Every structure is written in structure tokens, then in C-alpha cells.
């Protein structure tokens, strides 16, 4: 990832890209978007820049939708590249490309060139800004106004800020996707408030959004230093206070503050120096005092590991749920049922003791063993029963949200 490339390698890559562009223009006769990274110096790949490229390419795919006719990607030491054939007028495609480049500060490190069917390249109406001083980039480059070290430092700062912002967005999205999933037995969803009287769907949405600054800080702490648990705990306590202010004193995401903070800090560390995500997260958990949660008494009474036990073990249940998401063909229910049937949920123990835990686990296992087309109907029936028994598997809900985050970030921690 840190190997530099020679000028000749860069020239060869440029020529190969131009040749492939000509082939695609002849084959499709439609505008072509060529996506490369603009990184100064001989090193053209890095974990942070690769993250930006992949995130931008995903955004391009979503934005283009059915207008995307064909796409190919090249992974090489000379840089990540993508070529996209688009069924849009070239001028419209260029405006879209410039908009994506300018949507985030780190977009200045992306080159989205648009070629017309005739092979011409459309130019930007406004010049690119210099990473260091903000002036016209071409002027600074020609005059060599800034040294390579200054340009690289500015690019690194943009990439780190992007990583923190992007991963924070994925974390908030994971929390919202979890609470929006319907039906969920005993839990707040779009249909009802489950076994809860003090919270609803909007409470959870507000809570998730207010945690965004904390999630950004967790990533930044992981990027900056490996032994960041003391700072992470202080940030987590501040985030909990903010959550309680936003929700009127209701504990919506205390467990998620703990688990998400560990995973996001570990993701930042992986981006900074590589390594195993779960080993890093477990090491952070081991360096801290046990979290103060409402389920502490249940853990002590029944010997359940709770959130800290899950973290110290490397998040085995969240990982199983993430694998279920991969196999679920877009449905979240297999992952939810996997968790409900296997997790020693401290929240269930607190509300219903061992009998309540066994009840939910047994019902969930039965549903999971049945036909997928019956999942929704049978989960609705279990929801009614959980509400009657005042059972709420909140620990499983937190783990489902964490599995969604793990799945969204799998390109960082090693899974393709």
C-alpha cells in the first residue's frame, strides 16, 4: 500500500487508460466518465485514499442509477481507476461529476473526467483549487509554490476528515436502519413502540443523529493513536449526556455508544496502520473499566457477558449477524433472528429473567428454521407476545445495528 511508482509506470498506466477509453467509446458510442485519484508524489495508493475512491464510486453508481450502462475498475499500484459508460448527455454528466467532486472537501482529490462520444474531454467551468492555499491549482503547480510535503500533508488531512465524516454517516445510517426494521419483537419499530412506554421511532431517530459528532471523534481518535481508550470513554460519556438531553432522559443508544465507539476507533486504527479490526476493538475494551449500563445487575446475577463481554471476545455475535446479512439476499430478518436465537441478551434477563430469555430464543430459533416467507407474520405474532410479557431484546437490537455497520465497512477491515 505504501510502494511508490516510477514516472514510467505512471505513463504506461495513462496510455493503457487512454487506449481502453477509445475502445469503450467505439463500442458504446456514449459519453464516458473516467475516474482516477489525484495524489501528489510517487505513492498512489493508501487505505484512506482507497476508501475515498470506493465511497465515491458507490456514490456515482447510486447517482447514475439506470443511466449507468457499463462500468469497469482497475486496481494497480499506479492508482485505482474506473471507467463508466453513461446514457446521459456529456454536459449533464460533467455537471453531475463536478457536483460530486465539490460535495465533500476530499472530492478535490478525485478526477472525474468526461469524454464525449467523439473522444473530446469536457473542461471544468471553474478551476480546481490548490490544496494548500486555495488559489488556482494549476498556477501553484506551475510555479511550484508549495513543496511536495505540504501538498501531501494537506491531502492527508482531507482524507482523514473524510474518513471520520463518512464512517460517522454509516454509523448513523446503521442505527436508523435497525430501528426502522419492522416487525421486531418487543422493540420500537415503524409499527409500534414494543414493550416500551417512554420512547418511539422519532426518539430513536433524534438520538441516532445526535451521536454523529461522537462517531466522528471515535474514528479520529483511532486514526491518531492506538491507546485512545481514555479519551474515547470521556467522549462517550459526553455523547450519552447529549443523547439524554435530546431524548428527554430516555436511554435509547447507551449500548450502541459503547460498541460503536470501540468499532469506529478500531476502524480508524486499521485505516492508519492496518491490523485486525476485532483484535484492536477487544484491546480497547480491555483497557477500559466495564461500561455503566442498566444491564449490569443482570450480568452479575446471571453471568451474562453483556456489551463488554461481546467486545472482549471480538464481537462474535455481531460477526455472525453480519455473515447472516451477507447471506440474507438483502433481508435483515435472518440476521435479526440469528441474534434473537443465540444472544444471551442482558436486557431480556433484566426484564424477564432466564425464563424470558429462553422464551425469546426458542421462538426465534423456530422462526429461523421455518420458511423465510413466513418470517414477517411470525415475528408480528412474537411481537405481541413480547409486549404482553414486557420483554425487549435491546442487546440484540444493538448488535444488529453493529452488524449493519460492520457490513457497510467490510472493505476496510478485510472482507471483499
N, C-alpha and C positions, 0 to 999 in steps of 0.2 A: 504493500500500500504506500510505502514511502520511497520507492525506487524512482529515480529521475529518468527522464528520457532525453535522448540526443536530439539535436536540431534535425538531423537526417530522418530520425524516426517520426518526428512531427510532420516533416514534409511528405514522407511516404503516406502517413495517415491522411493528410489533407488530400493528396492525389487520389487515394483509394476512395475517399468520401465523395470527391467530385465525380469520379467515374461511376460510382453507384447512383449518384443523383441523376446523372444523364440517363442511365439505364431506366430508372423509375419514371422519369419524365417521358421517355419514349414509350414505355409500356402502358402508362395510365393516362397520359395527356392531361393531367390535372395539377393544380398547384401543389408544391411540395414544401413542407416545413422541416428544416434541418436544425436539430437541437444539439449543441455542444456546450461545454463549460469553458469559461474564460478565467483561467487561473494563471497568474504570473509565475515565472520560474520553471525549472525543469521537472518538478513534481506535479503531475496532472491528475493524481488520484489521492483520495483520502476518505476516511469514514464519514467525515462531516460533509464534504463536497458530494460524495456518492449519495448521502441521504437527501441533500437538496435536489440532486438530479432526479432521483426516483420519485420524490414527492412532487416535483414539478411535472414529471412525465405523467404521473397519475392524474394530476390536475388538468393537464392537457387532454387526456383521454375523456375525463368527465365533461369538460367544457365542449369538446368537439362532438361528442355523442355519435349519432348516426352519420355525421359528416366525415368521420374518420374511415377512410376506405382501406388503408393498409398501413402497417407500422412494423418497423424492424429496429433492433437495438444492437449496438456493438459495445462489448466490454473489452477494453485494451489498456495497457499501461499508458498509452498516449492520451487516454481520456475516455469517458463514457460518451456515446453518441446515439442519437435516434433520428430516424427519417420517417416522416409521417405524410402519407398522401391524403389530401383532403378535398372533399367535394364542396368547396367554398370558393367564391371569388378571391383572387390573390390579395386584393386590397383589404377585404374583410378579414382574411386570415392574418394579414400583417397587423391590423389594428388589434385583433384578439391576442396576437403574440406579444405586442408591446404592452398591452394591458396586463398580461400575466407577468412579464418582466418587472413591471412597475408596481405590482400589487404588494410585494414584500421588498424590503431593502436588499435582501440577499439575491433578489432577482437580477441585480446588476452583474452577478457572476454568471448569468446564463445568456447564451447567444441563441436566439430563436430567429433564424434567417428564413425568409420566404422566397421561394423561387417560382416564377411564373411558368406556365406550360411550355413557353418558348425558351426557358433557361435563364431569363433575366432575374436579377436579385433586387427586391424592393428595399429601399433605404428607409431608415427612421426619419420622421419629420423633425424630431428633437434629438440633439446629440447626446451620447452617453456621458454621464457624469463621472469624474475621477473619484476613485475610491477614497483617496486621501484628503483632497481639498475641496471636492465637489464641483470643480471647474470642468470645462470640456476635456474629456478623457484623451482625445486624440492630440490636443495641444500639449497636455502634460506628458504624454508618451513620447512625442517627437522631441520635446526639449529635455526629456529625462529629468523632470522637475523633482521627482521623488525617487529615492532608492528602492531597490527590489525588496529590501527588508521592510520598509514602511508600507509598501503595497501589500505584501503578504500578511503583515500584521492587521491591516485594515480588512482584508478578505477573511482572515481567521475570526475576527470579531463579528463580522456579518454572519458567518457560518454558525458560530456559537449562539448568537442571538436567535437565528432561525431555528436551530435545533430545540432550544428551550421553548420558543413560541409554538412550534409545530407539535412537539410532544405534549405540551400542555393542551393544545386543541384536541389531540387524540384522546387524552385522559378525560377531558370534559365530555367528549362525544361518547366514550365508553360508559360513563356514569348515566348519561341520558338514555342511551340505547337500552341499558339494563332496566331502568325504571319504566321505560315505555313498553317493554315486552309484556304482552298480555295474552293469556292469563298467567299469573304467578300465585301459587297458593299461599295465602296469609300475608302477602306483600302488597305494597302500594303498586298499582298499575293504572292503565288508562280506563279500566272498568270500575274499580273501587279502591278503597284505602286499606283493604285487607283487615288484619287484626289490629289496626291502629286507629286511634281516635284523634291524634294530635298532629297528623301530617297528611298531605295529599300530594298529587302529582306535581303541582306547581311549587310546593315546598321543596321537593327534590330538585326540580329544575333550577330554582334560585340557588339552592345550596351548591349544586354542581358548578354553576357559573362563577360563584364567588370564590371557588377554590383555584381558579385559573392562575392567579399570581403565585400561589404556593406551589403549584405544579411546575411553573417556570423556574422558581427558585430551586426546587429539588433537582431539576436537570442541571442547572448552572452549578450547584454545589458539587454534583458528581463530576462535571466537566473540570472543575478547578482542583479538586483534591479527593484522594481516596478515603481519608479518615474524616469524613464530614458529618458523622452521626450527631455530634453535639449540636452543631448548627442546624441540622435537619430537624432535630427534636424541638428546638426553640421555634423554628419556622412552623412546625406542625402545631404547636400549642397556639401560636398566633392565628393560624388558619382555623383551628377549632373555635376560637373565640369569635372570629369573623362569621363562621358558619352559624353559631348560636345566635349572633345578632341578626343575621339575615332570616333565620327561621323562627325567631321569637322564642329561642331557648330549646328548640327541638333537636335532638341528636339524629341527624339524617345520615351523615357520612363520616362519623368518627373512625370507624374501622377502615374505611377507604382512605382517609387521610394517612393512616399508618402504613397500610400496604402499598398504596400508590406512591407515597413518598419514597419508600425503600426501592421500589422498582424503577421509578423515574431517576433517582440518584444513581442507581446501578447502571441504567441505560446511558446516563451522561458519562459515567466512568468507562463504559465499554466504547463509547464514541471517542473518548480521549485517548485510551490506551489499549483497547481490546480486552480480552479475557472473557470469563464465563459470567453471564448475567446473574445466574442464581447463586453462584458462589459469592459474588460481590454483595448481592442483596442479603444473603444469610450472614455474611461478615458484618454488615452494618447493623442488622438486628441483634447480633451477639454483643455488639459494642454498646448497646443501649439498655436502660432499665426497662422492665416489662411495661407495656402501654397501660395506662389507666383507663379501662373501659368498663361499661356496665356489666360485662360478662365475666369479670374477674372472679366473682364469687362462684359462679357456675363452673369455671375452670378448676378452681380449688376443690369444690365439692365432688365433681365427677371425674377429675383428672383429664379433662379435655385440653388439648393444646392451645386452642384459640388462635387469634391472629398471629401472636408471636411464635407459637409452635409451628404454624404453617410457614412462616418466614424462615425460621431456623432450619427447617427441613428442606428449604429450597422451593417452596410453593408447589408441592406435589399435586394438590387438588386443583389449583388454578391451571397447572400444566395439563392435567387430564382433561379439564374442561376446554382448554384451548385446542387440544387434539380432537375433541368431540366437535368443536366448531368447524375445524377443517374438514371433518367427515360428514358434517351435517347438511351439506348442499345448500348453504345459505340460511338454514333454520337455526335459531338459537335454542330451541326446545331440547334437543339431545344433550347439549351442554348443561342446561339448567337441570334436567332430570339426572344427569350423571352426578352433579353436585348434591342434589337433594337426597339421592340414594346412598351416597358414600360419606359425606362430610359429617364429622362429629360437631355439629353446629352448636356453639355455646349459647347462642340466643334461644334456640329451641330448648336446650337444657334449662336455661333460666326460666323460661315460661312454662314448660311442661314436664320437666324432669326427664328421666330416662324413658319413661313411657311415651311422652310426647315426641322425643327424638326417634324412637323406634317406629312410632306410628307413621311419621312423615317419610322416613327412609324406606319402610316397607311398601307404602303406597307408591312412592316414586319409582322404586325398582320394578313394581308390577306394571306401571305405565310404560316405563322404558322398554320392558320386554315385549310390549304389545305392538300393534300396528301404528306407524307414525301418523297415519291419517286420523287416528283416534286421540292423539296427544291433547289437542285443544279441548275437546269435550271432557276428557277425563281430568285434565288439570282444572277445569272450571268446577267440576264436582269436588276435587280435593280442596280447592279454594274455599268453598262453602264450609267444608268440614273444619278446615284450619281456623276460619273465622269463628265458628261455633266453639272451638276448643281454645281460642285465643293463642294460637301458635303462629309464629312468624320466623321463618328461616333467614334471618338477616345476614348471618355469616355467609350463607350460600349466595345470597344476592351480591355481597361484596366480592366474593370470589368470581362470580360470573362477570361482573364489571371488569375485574382484573384480567380475566381470560380474554375479554374483548380487547383490552389494551395490549396484552401480550401478542395477540393475533395481528393487531394493526402495526406492531413494531417488529415483527418477526424478521424483517430484512436486516435489522440492526444486530440482533442477538444470535443470528446464525441460521435460522430456518429459511429456506428459499420461498 
